[in-house]
Amino acid sequence: MTIMFWKSFLGLLAYDVFLPRQKFSGVHRIVRDWPVRRSEVGAETVQRVCNAVNHALMWYPKRVMCLQRAAVTTCLLRNQGVPARMILGAQKYPFRAHAWVEVDGRPVNETNSDVQLKYGVWEKC
């Protein structure tokens, strides 16, 4: 297992341990203010981080919701120098909310290929 897997797993754990005491606004503020590290970004960086998060999800002992996954993925990508954004959206009927990650305006680590059409964006951070 790679270091990125362990960073992903620990990110999911940190979210569960520290963020339940936070309101949604606390999670939003943490992700919004998370800095993009200055570094040389390779073409494979986004895929490597997304694969590590997906691998960590398979081993994580509880179900991870989309907000947790998007927050961890966004912060890990920014740590690698990728200017990722967490997107929060909703559809009106039936009401559903969803969070995902975009890099250069395209969704990453998202199984729903039409996520941008299905959900109206109400926040980008």
C-alpha distance (Angstrom), angle and dihedral (degrees) to the residues before:
residue distance angle dihedral
M1 . . .
T2 3.76 . .
I3 3.76 131.1 .
M4 3.81 89.0 -112.2
F5 3.82 89.5 57.8
W6 3.81 90.1 54.6
K7 3.81 92.0 46.3
S8 3.81 88.3 51.9
F9 3.79 93.2 47.4
L10 3.81 92.5 47.1
G11 3.81 90.3 46.8
L12 3.81 90.2 55.4
L13 3.80 90.1 47.2
A14 3.81 93.0 48.0
Y15 3.81 89.5 51.7
D16 3.81 90.3 53.6
V17 3.80 95.3 43.9
F18 3.80 102.9 41.0
L19 3.78 107.6 22.3
P20 3.82 102.2 56.8
R21 3.80 86.6 77.4
Q22 3.81 88.6 54.5
K23 3.75 123.0 79.4
F24 3.79 119.0 -128.5
S25 3.78 88.2 -90.9
G26 3.81 89.2 61.6
V27 3.80 92.4 54.7
H28 3.79 89.9 46.0
R29 3.82 92.0 50.5
I30 3.82 93.3 48.7
V31 3.80 93.2 51.7
R32 3.81 94.1 40.4
D33 3.80 92.0 52.3
W34 3.82 97.3 40.3
P35 3.82 105.0 119.1
V36 3.78 125.8 -127.0
R37 3.79 105.7 -122.0
R38 3.76 115.1 -129.2
S39 3.76 106.7 -117.8
E40 3.76 142.7 123.9
V41 3.80 107.6 -85.0
G42 3.78 119.0 -149.9
A43 3.78 122.3 -149.2
E44 3.80 90.9 -111.3
T45 3.82 96.1 51.5
V46 3.81 96.9 94.2
Q47 3.80 92.9 48.4
R48 3.81 92.4 45.5
V49 3.82 92.3 53.2
C50 3.81 93.2 44.1
N51 3.80 91.4 49.5
A52 3.81 90.7 50.1
V53 3.81 92.0 50.9
N54 3.81 91.0 48.2
H55 3.80 90.3 49.6
A56 3.82 91.2 49.3
L57 3.82 89.7 50.5
M58 3.80 89.8 58.6
W59 3.81 91.5 55.3
Y60 3.80 98.7 37.2
P61 3.83 109.8 111.6
K62 3.80 96.5 -133.0
R63 3.76 138.7 39.4
V64 3.79 113.9 -82.9
M65 3.78 118.6 -144.9
C66 3.80 122.6 -140.9
L67 3.82 94.4 -104.7
Q68 3.80 91.8 55.9
R69 3.80 92.0 46.0
A70 3.81 92.9 47.2
A71 3.82 93.9 46.6
V72 3.81 93.3 50.0
T73 3.81 93.5 43.9
T74 3.81 92.5 48.6
C75 3.81 93.3 50.4
L76 3.82 93.3 45.9
L77 3.80 91.8 49.4
R78 3.81 91.0 49.5
N79 3.82 89.3 50.0
Q80 3.80 86.9 57.7
G81 3.82 92.4 50.6
V82 3.81 97.7 -99.7
P83 3.83 114.2 134.7
A84 3.81 94.5 -134.6
R85 3.79 123.6 170.7
M86 3.77 128.6 -152.7
I87 3.79 109.8 -135.2
L88 3.80 123.6 -156.2
G89 3.77 118.0 -162.3
A90 3.78 143.3 162.6
Q91 3.76 140.0 -162.8
K92 3.79 120.4 -140.8
Y93 3.78 104.1 -139.2
P94 2.88 120.4 58.4
F95 3.77 87.7 13.4
R96 3.80 112.7 -120.3
A97 3.76 131.6 156.9
H98 3.79 125.0 -155.1
A99 3.80 139.5 179.1
W100 3.79 125.8 -153.0
V101 3.80 141.2 158.9
E102 3.79 127.7 -109.1
V103 3.78 131.1 -167.9
D104 3.81 116.5 -169.2
G105 3.81 89.3 -8.4
R106 3.80 96.2 -56.5
P107 3.80 125.9 107.6
V108 3.80 116.6 -111.6
N109 3.79 128.1 -166.6
E110 3.79 89.9 15.8
T111 3.80 124.9 132.3
N112 3.81 93.2 -166.2
S113 3.81 103.2 81.0
D114 3.83 93.9 -166.7
V115 3.80 96.5 46.6
Q116 3.80 92.1 127.6
L117 3.81 91.3 54.6
K118 3.79 96.3 41.7
Y119 3.81 97.7 51.1
G120 3.77 128.6 46.9
V121 3.79 109.5 -132.7
W122 3.78 114.5 -121.7
E123 3.80 100.3 166.9
K124 3.80 140.1 19.2
C125 3.77 119.4 -171.0
